[in-house]
Amino acid sequence: MSKQEFSYFFFLIRKYKCRRLYSLERFPLDHAQGALYLLEIDLEVDGLDYTERVVDYIHAPNDSALCYPHSLTWRRDVTVNLILVLKHQTKFLKLFIDKLGAIYERTLEVDMHVVFVDMSSSGLGVASLVQETSLDRYSVIDVSRNEEWSRGFDAGVGLAKGNDPIILTYDVAYDIPESIFEDTRKHCIRGRMVFAPVPYQLGCGVHQFNRKPSGYWHHQSYDVIGIYKSDLERVRASAHAYSKTSLLDKIASMGLYTSRMRYSGLYKHNAQ
């Protein structure tokens, strides 16, 4: 633990009792900017019989100071819209929808909405598959299969719910971690930061439930991107068509910081 981290913890425990340091994520910045951390800590509060979790950004501009950056405040109640552009992913579609429904039941996640964009030639029967689960926060739209991915994605964004919500691009070939919605909120800050986690590519025939699944961290994969809709609209205004890869390039050119972390549990299945 660094001197900066210890100083901040000491400040907290003078008022509260620190039960557990849940996580500490460091964001790479250049030397002149210092260091940025996302701190998650469980605290015991006098008079309460349960712990409170504090999740905030902390900036260390130098070796002897810690700051609370007010411009890096994440919204806990923002709606996350999961956008799925579907073409021929029948192999993973039902598995993905069943997992999504199970997450919805366990977490009681209310600030979320799923948009299925069907660009297949014969229809994938998405609505009937979703109706077999308890998931009720979703929309389905059909788009011509001859259109580019960006057209289907734009159509899905048009159905997003919420007041300046977060848009999360996704693909059914990925497993969906239970914490994906909350982690997307933490790593998306309007006008400042977007979320593009690095997935773990599973080897051929490997399942994520294997004790030590073989594979590798796929740093060139850009299928999962979280961004505020208002920031995305600025990106879309600068291009009529774009791919997932070029989307991140355009985001960077607009001065938005990309949180690019290896995300445990974000497994990408082998299509073969």
BAFI-3210 file (N, C-alpha, C; in Angstrom, 3 decimals, decimal comma, padded with zeros to 6 digits):
// residues 272
n [1|2|3|4|5|6|7|8|9|10|11|12|13|14|15|16|17|18|19|20|21|22|23|24|25|26|27|28|29|30|31|32|33|34|35|36|37|38|39|40|41|42|43|44|45|46|47|48|49|50|51|52|53|54|55|56|57|58|59|60|61|62|63|64|65|66|67|68|69|70|71|72|73|74|75|76|77|78|79|80|81|82|83|84|85|86|87|88|89|90|91|92|93|94|95|96|97|98|99|100|101|102|103|104|105|106|107|108|109|110|111|112|113|114|115|116|117|118|119|120|121|122|123|124|125|126|127|128|129|130|131|132|133|134|135|136|137|138|139|140|141|142|143|144|145|146|147|148|149|150|151|152|153|154|155|156|157|158|159|160|161|162|163|164|165|166|167|168|169|170|171|172|173|174|175|176|177|178|179|180|181|182|183|184|185|186|187|188|189|190|191|192|193|194|195|196|197|198|199|200|201|202|203|204|205|206|207|208|209|210|211|212|213|214|215|216|217|218|219|220|221|222|223|224|225|226|227|228|229|230|231|232|233|234|235|236|237|238|239|240|241|242|243|244|245|246|247|248|249|250|251|252|253|254|255|256|257|258|259|260|261|262|263|264|265|266|267|268|269|270|271|272]
n.u [000,846|000,570|001,915|000,082|-002,351|-002,563|-002,777|-005,264|-006,970|-006,552|-007,720|-010,397|-010,961|-010,910|-013,437|-015,081|-015,211|-013,028|-013,976|-013,341|-011,128|-012,355|-011,771|-009,153|-008,450|-006,151|-005,612|-003,870|-001,989|-000,252|003,021|002,981|000,361|-000,041|-001,561|-004,534|-007,202|-009,708|-011,574|-012,930|-014,486|-015,489|-017,333|-017,890|-020,466|-021,231|-024,017|-025,334|-026,207|-025,076|-022,795|-021,506|-020,825|-018,335|-017,684|-015,575|-013,736|-010,299|-007,764|-004,300|-002,213|000,464|003,229|002,470|-000,152|-003,734|-006,705|-010,206|-011,766|-014,165|-015,188|-015,194|-017,400|-019,474|-022,661|-025,037|-027,606|-028,101|-029,525|-028,558|-028,249|-028,226|-027,035|-027,606|-026,588|-027,691|-026,929|-026,121|-025,916|-027,014|-026,063|-025,190|-027,234|-029,621|-028,433|-027,210|-029,428|-030,813|-028,923|-028,867|-031,480|-031,361|-029,504|-030,953|-033,002|-031,558|-030,086|-031,932|-031,851|-032,824|-032,342|-031,843|-031,904|-032,544|-031,753|-032,550|-031,356|-032,400|-030,867|-030,928|-031,565|-033,882|-035,117|-034,708|-036,296|-036,273|-037,971|-039,677|-037,841|-036,913|-039,246|-039,457|-038,029|-037,679|-037,117|-038,135|-037,523|-036,953|-036,465|-037,263|-036,124|-036,388|-034,051|-032,855|-030,812|-028,903|-027,833|-025,164|-023,217|-023,168|-025,527|-027,510|-026,816|-027,221|-029,992|-030,738|-029,795|-031,576|-033,779|-033,167|-033,613|-034,261|-032,901|-030,488|-028,910|-026,613|-024,995|-024,326|-022,454|-022,574|-022,041|-023,410|-021,704|-020,133|-019,742|-021,801|-020,971|-022,192|-021,876|-021,750|-023,413|-023,307|-020,533|-020,118|-021,427|-019,738|-017,417|-018,025|-018,189|-019,834|-018,850|-016,198|-015,135|-015,042|-015,968|-014,217|-013,763|-011,283|-011,629|-011,479|-010,349|-011,531|-010,079|-010,358|-013,122|-013,089|-014,564|-015,930|-016,266|-014,372|-011,664|-009,172|-009,433|-008,173|-006,710|-006,520|-005,867|-007,665|-006,621|-007,133|-009,798|-012,904|-015,603|-017,203|-018,305|-018,864|-020,630|-021,764|-024,884|-025,120|-022,453|-021,895|-023,530|-022,190|-019,979|-021,199|-022,167|-020,019|-019,507|-020,925|-020,959|-019,498|-017,228|-016,872|-014,239|-013,274|-014,919|-013,875|-011,514|-012,494|-013,679|-011,425|-010,207|-011,809|-011,082|-011,915|-011,359|-010,410|-011,318|-009,604|-009,477|-008,482|-011,034|-012,252|-014,122|-015,352|-015,761|-014,975|-016,497|-015,362|-016,134|-016,127]
n.v [-001,194|002,185|005,389|007,411|006,012|004,886|007,205|008,188|006,110|006,279|008,729|008,078|006,072|007,461|008,444|006,355|002,759|000,726|-001,992|-003,642|-003,532|-003,484|-003,240|-001,796|000,160|001,207|003,851|004,367|007,246|010,076|011,117|013,783|014,201|012,701|010,184|008,210|006,745|004,231|003,649|001,159|000,495|-001,131|000,010|000,201|001,742|003,851|002,999|001,568|-001,695|-002,873|-002,884|-000,118|000,567|002,426|003,971|005,588|007,995|008,804|011,180|011,442|013,864|014,245|013,029|013,658|014,419|014,078|014,106|014,813|014,348|016,286|016,386|013,824|012,173|009,440|008,244|006,641|005,773|005,765|004,704|001,785|000,853|-002,015|-002,874|-005,050|-006,183|-008,368|-011,022|-013,721|-015,204|-017,558|-019,729|-018,911|-017,366|-018,154|-019,150|-016,814|-015,109|-016,551|-016,426|-013,683|-013,250|-014,673|-013,151|-010,794|-011,643|-012,350|-010,046|-008,036|-005,828|-002,701|-000,407|-000,780|-001,727|-003,694|-003,893|-005,604|-005,978|-007,232|-008,441|-010,575|-012,924|-014,465|-014,056|-014,381|-015,163|-013,750|-012,419|-014,459|-016,095|-014,412|-014,063|-016,409|-016,045|-014,066|-011,509|-008,277|-005,819|-004,820|-004,357|-005,096|-004,879|-005,000|-004,957|-004,429|-006,983|-006,282|-003,913|-001,947|-002,676|-000,397|000,936|-000,752|-000,638|002,104|002,176|000,648|002,252|004,312|003,372|003,495|003,786|006,110|009,055|010,761|008,283|005,473|003,851|000,562|-001,360|-004,717|-008,304|-011,452|-013,585|-013,344|-014,125|-012,907|-011,024|-010,864|-008,418|-006,497|-004,288|-002,504|-002,076|-000,860|001,571|002,688|003,142|004,871|008,216|011,107|013,063|012,688|010,010|006,702|003,207|000,322|-002,688|-005,326|-008,484|-012,043|-014,323|-017,445|-020,677|-023,022|-025,107|-024,822|-024,207|-021,650|-022,492|-024,322|-025,336|-024,008|-022,224|-022,353|-019,880|-016,429|-012,958|-010,752|-008,159|-006,761|-006,714|-005,116|-005,227|-004,685|-001,802|000,918|003,939|007,282|008,335|010,956|011,618|009,713|010,574|012,820|011,599|010,072|012,080|012,878|010,992|009,003|006,288|003,595|001,341|-001,038|-000,917|001,513|003,189|003,457|004,788|007,236|008,126|008,530|010,586|012,681|013,418|011,922|009,846|006,447|003,746|000,972|-002,077|-005,340|-007,539|-009,596|-012,512|-011,720|-013,457|-014,542|-016,578|-019,191|-019,141|-021,351]
n.w [000,000|-000,869|000,294|-000,165|-000,360|002,212|003,787|003,019|003,860|006,627|007,160|006,715|008,672|011,023|011,335|010,672|010,884|009,215|007,437|005,219|002,458|-000,564|-003,338|-005,331|-007,875|-010,253|-012,496|-015,465|-015,931|-017,361|-016,175|-015,290|-014,532|-012,295|-010,254|-010,595|-008,841|-008,387|-005,724|-003,654|-000,726|002,262|004,988|008,503|010,214|012,927|014,903|012,980|011,837|009,692|006,893|004,965|001,610|000,095|-002,915|-004,858|-006,847|-006,490|-006,593|-006,920|-007,153|-006,619|-004,576|-002,007|-001,609|-001,683|-003,554|-003,992|-006,865|-008,152|-010,696|-011,536|-010,853|-010,570|-011,744|-009,860|-010,378|-013,084|-016,160|-017,826|-021,105|-022,838|-025,901|-028,491|-031,487|-033,786|-036,003|-037,109|-034,791|-033,597|-032,184|-029,653|-028,679|-027,161|-024,801|-023,878|-023,434|-021,469|-019,377|-018,958|-018,069|-015,656|-014,209|-013,959|-012,246|-009,908|-009,131|-009,059|-010,688|-011,724|-013,169|-016,003|-019,476|-022,293|-025,682|-028,518|-031,678|-034,543|-037,256|-038,908|-041,618|-041,576|-039,177|-035,684|-033,619|-031,216|-029,351|-028,392|-027,089|-025,039|-023,603|-022,249|-019,997|-016,947|-017,611|-018,286|-019,242|-022,045|-025,622|-029,033|-032,330|-035,857|-038,461|-041,757|-043,106|-044,889|-044,202|-042,725|-039,727|-038,096|-038,763|-037,780|-035,084|-034,533|-034,839|-032,643|-030,541|-030,782|-029,426|-026,795|-023,251|-020,538|-018,835|-020,407|-020,777|-020,324|-022,976|-023,846|-025,816|-026,998|-027,374|-028,160|-028,102|-025,942|-022,484|-019,837|-017,177|-013,804|-012,589|-014,556|-015,266|-013,066|-012,925|-015,363|-014,956|-013,001|-014,446|-016,461|-017,214|-017,802|-020,505|-019,869|-019,458|-020,872|-021,053|-021,817|-021,485|-021,355|-022,790|-021,960|-024,124|-024,810|-025,369|-028,133|-027,787|-025,052|-021,875|-019,762|-017,176|-016,622|-014,519|-014,798|-017,299|-020,582|-022,694|-023,680|-022,924|-024,778|-026,218|-028,513|-028,955|-029,318|-028,733|-026,559|-025,274|-023,206|-022,952|-022,404|-023,724|-024,665|-025,148|-027,078|-029,154|-030,029|-031,168|-033,191|-034,781|-036,219|-038,113|-040,673|-040,953|-039,150|-037,504|-034,766|-033,931|-035,050|-033,675|-031,064|-031,722|-032,624|-030,301|-028,667|-030,104|-029,480|-027,009|-024,826|-022,039|-022,062|-020,189|-019,901|-018,977|-017,811|-017,544|-015,246|-015,705|-018,010|-020,505|-023,777|-026,047|-028,198|-031,577|-033,181]
ca.u [000,000|001,388|001,714|-001,157|-003,482|-002,636|-003,256|-006,706|-007,628|-006,483|-008,738|-011,703|-011,203|-011,118|-014,881|-015,712|-014,323|-012,820|-014,187|-012,615|-010,808|-012,945|-010,925|-008,430|-008,075|-005,302|-005,729|-002,599|-001,940|001,145|003,697|002,602|-000,989|-000,081|-002,233|-005,974|-007,634|-011,107|-011,520|-014,143|-014,153|-016,631|-017,181|-018,855|-020,905|-021,827|-025,469|-025,880|-025,788|-024,614|-021,706|-021,765|-019,720|-017,973|-017,046|-015,277|-012,439|-009,333|-006,653|-003,052|-001,424|001,888|003,495|002,090|-001,503|-004,852|-007,810|-011,460|-012,068|-015,610|-015,568|-015,195|-018,459|-020,292|-024,088|-025,425|-028,949|-028,257|-029,960|-027,614|-028,932|-027,398|-027,418|-027,131|-026,856|-027,664|-027,020|-026,179|-025,379|-027,989|-025,369|-025,035|-028,317|-030,462|-027,598|-027,015|-030,697|-031,078|-028,007|-029,321|-032,674|-030,946|-028,894|-032,053|-033,685|-030,695|-029,619|-033,058|-031,386|-033,972|-031,905|-031,247|-032,811|-031,840|-032,291|-032,130|-031,486|-032,377|-030,466|-030,819|-032,364|-035,159|-035,613|-034,100|-037,248|-035,747|-039,036|-040,152|-036,794|-036,891|-040,479|-039,272|-037,328|-038,395|-036,665|-039,225|-037,022|-036,281|-037,118|-036,769|-036,337|-035,867|-033,331|-032,413|-029,500|-027,967|-027,291|-023,925|-023,385|-023,430|-026,939|-028,262|-026,496|-027,919|-031,409|-030,866|-029,605|-032,808|-034,765|-032,614|-034,461|-033,589|-032,471|-029,073|-028,462|-025,377|-025,130|-023,318|-022,424|-022,267|-022,142|-023,869|-020,603|-019,474|-020,477|-022,141|-020,754|-023,306|-021,585|-021,441|-024,154|-022,753|-019,168|-020,223|-021,738|-018,555|-016,344|-018,506|-018,427|-020,264|-017,904|-014,841|-014,603|-015,826|-015,567|-013,956|-013,023|-010,584|-012,180|-010,605|-010,724|-011,400|-009,556|-011,329|-013,686|-012,908|-015,711|-015,456|-016,360|-013,179|-010,932|-008,234|-009,715|-007,077|-007,065|-005,637|-006,521|-007,790|-006,507|-007,576|-011,251|-013,595|-017,039|-017,898|-017,967|-019,874|-020,458|-022,992|-025,540|-024,797|-021,102|-021,983|-024,139|-021,121|-019,175|-021,996|-022,343|-018,810|-019,330|-022,176|-020,801|-018,311|-017,137|-016,588|-012,854|-013,148|-015,670|-012,937|-010,589|-013,197|-013,843|-010,136|-009,929|-012,639|-010,524|-012,490|-010,454|-010,955|-010,941|-009,318|-008,997|-008,789|-012,251|-012,448|-015,479|-015,798|-015,217|-015,453|-016,533|-014,861|-017,277|-016,031]
ca.v [000,000|003,380|006,404|008,120|005,159|004,775|008,480|008,287|005,157|006,806|009,773|007,447|005,313|008,360|008,626|005,057|001,612|000,072|-003,437|-004,348|-002,889|-004,387|-003,190|-000,554|000,132|002,336|004,232|004,919|008,629|010,470|011,485|015,133|014,184|011,937|008,886|008,204|005,462|003,986|002,981|000,549|000,107|-001,398|000,713|000,052|003,064|003,832|002,997|000,701|-003,089|-003,363|-002,071|000,757|000,537|003,695|003,770|006,929|008,244|009,564|011,638|011,748|014,656|014,104|012,047|014,121|014,980|013,323|015,004|014,228|015,045|016,443|016,169|012,384|011,574|008,536|008,232|005,311|005,399|005,960|003,506|001,204|000,208|-003,029|-002,931|-006,279|-006,262|-009,807|-011,477|-015,178|-015,739|-018,466|-020,686|-018,381|-016,449|-018,636|-019,190|-015,439|-014,592|-017,238|-015,873|-012,319|-013,369|-015,108|-011,987|-009,881|-012,177|-012,356|-008,720|-007,090|-004,642|-001,981|000,661|-001,392|-001,985|-004,447|-003,703|-006,623|-005,531|-008,453|-008,199|-011,875|-013,036|-015,141|-013,797|-015,268|-015,494|-013,172|-012,113|-015,694|-016,556|-013,533|-014,283|-017,597|-015,595|-013,030|-010,201|-007,513|-004,506|-005,051|-003,991|-005,829|-004,159|-005,678|-004,091|-005,189|-007,615|-005,688|-002,688|-002,090|-002,801|000,911|001,275|-001,513|-000,094|003,384|001,880|000,213|003,419|005,091|002,808|003,556|004,362|006,838|010,437|010,698|006,982|004,880|002,848|-000,485|-002,304|-006,058|-009,380|-012,645|-014,550|-013,098|-014,357|-011,609|-011,044|-010,332|-007,040|-005,680|-003,030|-001,603|-001,708|000,097|002,879|003,195|003,485|005,837|009,548|011,933|014,066|012,441|008,646|005,592|001,899|-000,674|-003,752|-006,331|-009,808|-013,214|-015,198|-018,857|-021,531|-023,849|-026,176|-024,534|-023,594|-020,755|-023,143|-025,132|-024,821|-023,024|-022,210|-021,877|-018,772|-015,273|-011,648|-010,286|-006,704|-006,165|-006,871|-003,873|-005,487|-004,185|-000,395|001,680|005,376|008,048|008,581|012,316|011,558|008,918|011,389|013,659|010,729|009,707|013,255|013,076|009,906|008,375|004,847|003,314|-000,009|-001,012|-000,489|002,944|003,918|003,823|005,792|008,518|008,524|009,055|011,851|013,715|013,731|011,108|008,822|005,095|002,819|-000,287|-002,970|-006,758|-007,720|-010,984|-013,001|-011,336|-014,493|-014,587|-017,954|-019,450|-019,325|-022,628]
ca.w [000,000|-000,973|001,326|-000,479|-000,037|003,668|004,324|002,789|004,730|007,988|007,239|006,802|009,889|012,155|011,450|010,484|011,024|007,928|007,496|004,171|001,187|-001,560|-004,536|-005,589|-009,288|-010,640|-013,898|-015,959|-016,397|-017,560|-014,924|-014,870|-013,972|-011,059|-010,297|-010,356|-008,304|-008,063|-004,429|-003,117|000,641|003,128|006,259|009,587|010,645|014,262|014,936|011,933|011,989|008,398|006,348|003,828|000,650|-000,534|-004,221|-005,360|-007,477|-005,707|-007,435|-006,216|-008,106|-006,299|-003,522|-000,673|-001,599|-002,231|-003,880|-004,431|-008,125|-008,305|-012,095|-011,789|-010,048|-011,387|-011,396|-009,396|-010,819|-014,520|-016,871|-018,782|-022,220|-023,486|-027,312|-029,127|-032,924|-034,050|-037,395|-037,223|-033,543|-032,992|-031,317|-028,295|-028,337|-026,058|-023,599|-023,418|-022,918|-020,194|-018,375|-018,687|-017,237|-014,318|-013,562|-013,643|-011,072|-008,717|-008,730|-009,025|-011,403|-012,283|-014,076|-017,184|-020,596|-023,328|-027,031|-029,475|-033,067|-035,354|-038,641|-039,571|-042,841|-041,356|-037,832|-034,691|-032,567|-029,980|-028,395|-027,760|-026,178|-023,866|-022,848|-021,415|-018,797|-016,190|-018,084|-018,898|-019,652|-023,317|-026,878|-030,194|-033,580|-037,046|-039,401|-042,926|-042,946|-045,845|-043,625|-041,977|-038,278|-037,492|-038,965|-036,797|-033,766|-034,407|-034,631|-031,258|-029,673|-030,855|-028,497|-025,439|-022,206|-019,474|-019,017|-020,770|-020,278|-020,831|-024,028|-023,711|-026,929|-026,510|-028,353|-027,442|-028,009|-024,656|-021,255|-019,249|-015,725|-013,024|-012,168|-015,729|-015,289|-012,046|-013,302|-016,467|-014,359|-012,300|-015,381|-017,454|-016,663|-018,928|-020,963|-019,384|-019,492|-021,411|-020,536|-022,864|-020,799|-022,162|-022,508|-021,987|-025,233|-024,479|-026,417|-028,848|-026,978|-023,621|-021,206|-018,701|-015,878|-016,396|-013,356|-015,334|-018,736|-021,426|-023,566|-023,564|-022,856|-026,162|-026,148|-029,770|-029,048|-028,949|-028,849|-025,367|-025,045|-022,486|-023,170|-022,253|-025,009|-025,115|-025,718|-028,301|-030,207|-030,581|-032,025|-034,359|-035,637|-037,023|-039,080|-041,095|-040,752|-038,350|-036,951|-033,333|-033,753|-035,337|-032,654|-029,998|-032,265|-032,642|-028,903|-028,210|-030,790|-028,863|-025,699|-023,761|-021,513|-022,165|-019,121|-020,607|-017,937|-017,927|-016,762|-014,840|-015,951|-019,353|-021,378|-025,155|-026,516|-029,539|-032,470|-033,888]
c.u [000,882|001,073|000,406|-002,380|-003,658|-003,192|-004,762|-007,468|-007,649|-007,527|-010,122|-011,945|-011,262|-012,612|-015,631|-014,692|-014,242|-012,977|-013,337|-012,328|-011,269|-012,132|-010,268|-007,891|-007,285|-005,420|-004,410|-002,762|-000,487|001,711|003,236|001,233|-001,075|-000,780|-003,715|-006,380|-009,160|-011,109|-012,890|-013,802|-015,441|-016,367|-018,263|-019,180|-021,571|-023,347|-026,115|-025,352|-025,383|-023,522|-022,202|-020,558|-019,545|-017,229|-016,825|-013,905|-011,592|-008,158|-005,455|-002,151|000,076|002,025|002,968|000,670|-002,500|-006,007|-009,048|-011,884|-013,575|-016,070|-015,598|-016,182|-019,331|-021,714|-024,531|-026,770|-029,166|-028,648|-028,898|-028,410|-027,963|-027,885|-026,778|-027,549|-026,631|-027,766|-027,167|-025,709|-026,354|-027,343|-025,340|-026,258|-029,138|-029,683|-027,436|-028,293|-031,038|-030,196|-028,444|-030,556|-032,338|-030,314|-029,969|-032,788|-032,842|-030,368|-030,744|-032,664|-032,572|-033,559|-031,150|-032,328|-031,989|-032,533|-031,690|-032,397|-031,304|-032,080|-030,279|-031,751|-033,750|-035,755|-035,103|-035,062|-036,841|-036,838|-039,510|-039,126|-036,770|-038,110|-040,423|-038,533|-038,183|-038,018|-037,811|-038,797|-036,226|-037,120|-036,491|-037,101|-035,699|-035,247|-032,834|-031,007|-028,461|-027,335|-025,979|-024,219|-023,776|-024,885|-027,821|-028,048|-027,226|-029,412|-031,655|-030,733|-030,864|-033,894|-034,291|-033,569|-033,612|-033,191|-030,959|-028,467|-027,079|-025,736|-023,990|-023,416|-022,005|-022,424|-022,497|-022,806|-019,815|-020,370|-020,760|-021,977|-021,917|-023,115|-021,444|-022,162|-023,578|-021,337|-019,155|-020,534|-020,494|-017,506|-016,799|-018,815|-018,693|-019,244|-016,465|-014,311|-015,590|-015,207|-015,396|-013,133|-012,404|-011,136|-011,107|-011,123|-010,466|-010,855|-010,652|-011,799|-013,592|-014,143|-015,211|-015,511|-015,241|-012,364|-009,932|-008,416|-008,548|-007,581|-006,081|-006,472|-006,483|-007,799|-006,957|-009,082|-011,939|-015,110|-017,841|-017,412|-019,136|-019,594|-021,795|-023,567|-025,205|-023,397|-021,109|-022,566|-023,127|-020,246|-019,924|-022,170|-021,157|-018,602|-020,681|-022,134|-019,498|-018,370|-016,885|-015,170|-012,698|-013,914|-014,754|-011,943|-011,230|-013,418|-012,564|-009,839|-010,740|-012,183|-011,122|-011,500|-011,140|-010,416|-010,837|-008,676|-009,316|-009,939|-012,479|-013,909|-016,035|-015,143|-015,826|-015,357|-015,969|-016,033|-017,265|-016,511]
c.v [001,245|004,358|007,152|007,314|005,057|006,054|008,605|007,333|005,661|007,901|009,161|006,814|006,193|008,568|007,299|003,956|000,890|-001,441|-004,158|-003,420|-003,836|-004,409|-001,824|-000,637|001,393|002,582|004,841|006,336|008,977|011,033|012,847|015,162|013,431|010,607|009,044|006,806|005,430|003,092|002,436|-000,009|-000,081|-000,792|000,310|001,445|002,939|003,888|002,118|-000,715|-003,711|-002,425|-001,212|000,689|001,917|003,387|005,143|006,970|009,127|009,913|011,981|012,522|014,584|013,128|012,447|014,670|014,001|014,282|014,192|014,968|015,122|016,193|014,689|011,681|010,697|008,474|006,810|004,845|005,576|004,632|003,068|000,449|-000,726|-003,197|-004,158|-006,285|-007,710|-010,102|-012,996|-015,856|-016,683|-019,424|-020,220|-017,612|-016,920|-018,676|-017,796|-014,901|-015,246|-016,680|-014,464|-012,331|-013,773|-013,959|-011,007|-010,343|-012,037|-010,955|-007,717|-005,760|-003,957|-000,921|000,068|-001,636|-002,657|-004,228|-004,766|-006,099|-006,756|-008,098|-009,518|-011,930|-013,613|-014,892|-014,829|-015,669|-014,953|-012,989|-013,366|-016,248|-015,721|-013,781|-015,538|-017,271|-014,563|-011,622|-009,468|-006,116|-004,669|-004,538|-004,819|-005,022|-004,946|-004,651|-004,966|-005,736|-007,010|-004,402|-002,982|-002,176|-001,473|001,327|000,520|-000,986|001,226|003,176|001,435|001,358|004,277|004,601|002,841|004,263|005,156|008,245|010,470|009,404|006,611|003,844|001,847|-001,437|-003,670|-007,051|-010,658|-013,737|-014,382|-013,573|-012,988|-011,688|-010,383|-008,859|-006,070|-004,336|-002,032|-001,167|-000,736|001,485|003,496|003,731|004,386|007,156|010,481|013,023|013,811|011,038|007,663|004,280|000,924|-001,806|-004,749|-007,712|-010,888|-014,158|-016,656|-019,639|-022,382|-025,001|-025,965|-023,831|-022,743|-021,388|-024,155|-024,508|-023,744|-022,968|-021,641|-020,795|-017,637|-014,000|-011,020|-008,751|-006,009|-006,322|-005,612|-004,043|-004,891|-002,770|000,278|003,166|006,076|008,373|009,962|012,377|010,780|009,732|012,339|012,860|010,416|010,877|013,468|011,985|009,279|006,862|004,600|001,864|000,100|-000,522|001,006|003,784|004,356|004,871|007,168|009,046|009,158|010,408|013,000|014,029|012,959|010,028|007,459|004,226|001,432|-001,248|-004,421|-007,078|-009,211|-011,394|-012,615|-012,292|-014,373|-016,025|-018,053|-019,802|-020,673|-023,790]
c.w [000,000|000,155|001,099|-000,045|001,482|004,281|004,164|003,702|006,177|008,191|007,426|008,167|011,130|012,382|011,381|010,753|009,689|008,093|006,454|002,998|000,092|-002,846|-004,640|-007,012|-009,636|-012,138|-014,365|-016,487|-016,664|-016,256|-014,407|-014,199|-012,654|-011,251|-009,971|-009,907|-008,213|-006,829|-004,051|-001,744|001,444|004,500|007,240|010,112|012,008|014,167|013,882|012,121|010,659|007,886|005,190|002,901|000,014|-001,825|-004,838|-006,011|-006,572|-006,615|-006,551|-007,174|-007,864|-005,135|-002,154|-000,599|-002,196|-002,444|-004,244|-005,694|-008,377|-009,738|-012,460|-010,864|-010,941|-010,846|-011,059|-009,931|-012,318|-015,175|-017,872|-019,839|-022,935|-024,926|-027,957|-030,593|-033,344|-035,540|-037,456|-035,936|-032,840|-031,999|-029,872|-027,799|-027,140|-024,749|-023,012|-022,780|-021,585|-019,079|-017,986|-017,792|-015,813|-013,538|-013,114|-012,385|-009,811|-008,220|-008,543|-009,652|-012,077|-013,295|-015,262|-018,226|-021,682|-024,666|-027,943|-030,883|-033,956|-036,806|-039,396|-040,776|-042,586|-039,978|-036,848|-033,575|-031,217|-028,938|-027,671|-026,779|-024,899|-022,992|-021,989|-020,119|-018,070|-016,643|-018,776|-019,343|-020,948|-024,483|-027,986|-031,439|-034,719|-037,983|-040,549|-042,729|-043,876|-045,319|-042,894|-040,478|-037,648|-037,651|-037,970|-035,389|-033,535|-034,160|-033,193|-030,274|-029,653|-029,914|-027,047|-024,483|-021,216|-019,866|-019,194|-020,241|-020,785|-021,891|-023,866|-024,899|-026,401|-027,645|-027,603|-027,379|-026,713|-023,526|-020,643|-017,732|-014,988|-012,683|-013,336|-015,712|-014,283|-012,403|-014,478|-015,931|-013,716|-013,265|-016,525|-016,758|-017,832|-019,244|-020,583|-019,683|-020,116|-020,929|-021,689|-022,261|-021,774|-021,807|-022,494|-023,063|-024,858|-025,665|-027,036|-027,959|-025,484|-023,074|-020,051|-017,323|-015,654|-015,266|-013,759|-016,845|-019,538|-022,368|-023,376|-023,465|-024,246|-026,182|-027,430|-029,981|-028,529|-029,063|-027,697|-025,078|-024,335|-022,613|-022,956|-023,627|-025,548|-025,708|-027,032|-029,446|-030,824|-031,530|-033,312|-035,313|-036,567|-038,067|-039,402|-040,894|-040,000|-037,883|-035,452|-033,063|-033,973|-034,327|-031,522|-030,471|-032,249|-031,226|-028,375|-028,835|-030,212|-027,446|-024,547|-023,336|-021,607|-021,040|-019,737|-019,615|-018,287|-016,974|-016,486|-015,036|-017,301|-020,352|-022,773|-025,641|-027,927|-030,438|-033,162|-033,024]
res [m|s|k|q|e|f|s|y|f|f|f|l|i|r|k|y|k|c|r|r|l|y|s|l|e|r|f|p|l|d|h|a|q|g|a|l|y|l|l|e|i|d|l|e|v|d|g|l|d|y|t|e|r|v|v|d|y|i|h|a|p|n|d|s|a|l|c|y|p|h|s|l|t|w|r|r|d|v|t|v|n|l|i|l|v|l|k|h|q|t|k|f|l|k|l|f|i|d|k|l|g|a|i|y|e|r|t|l|e|v|d|m|h|v|v|f|v|d|m|s|s|s|g|l|g|v|a|s|l|v|q|e|t|s|l|d|r|y|s|v|i|d|v|s|r|n|e|e|w|s|r|g|f|d|a|g|v|g|l|a|k|g|n|d|p|i|i|l|t|y|d|v|a|y|d|i|p|e|s|i|f|e|d|t|r|k|h|c|i|r|g|r|m|v|f|a|p|v|p|y|q|l|g|c|g|v|h|q|f|n|r|k|p|s|g|y|w|h|h|q|s|y|d|v|i|g|i|y|k|s|d|l|e|r|v|r|a|s|a|h|a|y|s|k|t|s|l|l|d|k|i|a|s|m|g|l|y|t|s|r|m|r|y|s|g|l|y|k|h|n|a|q]
***
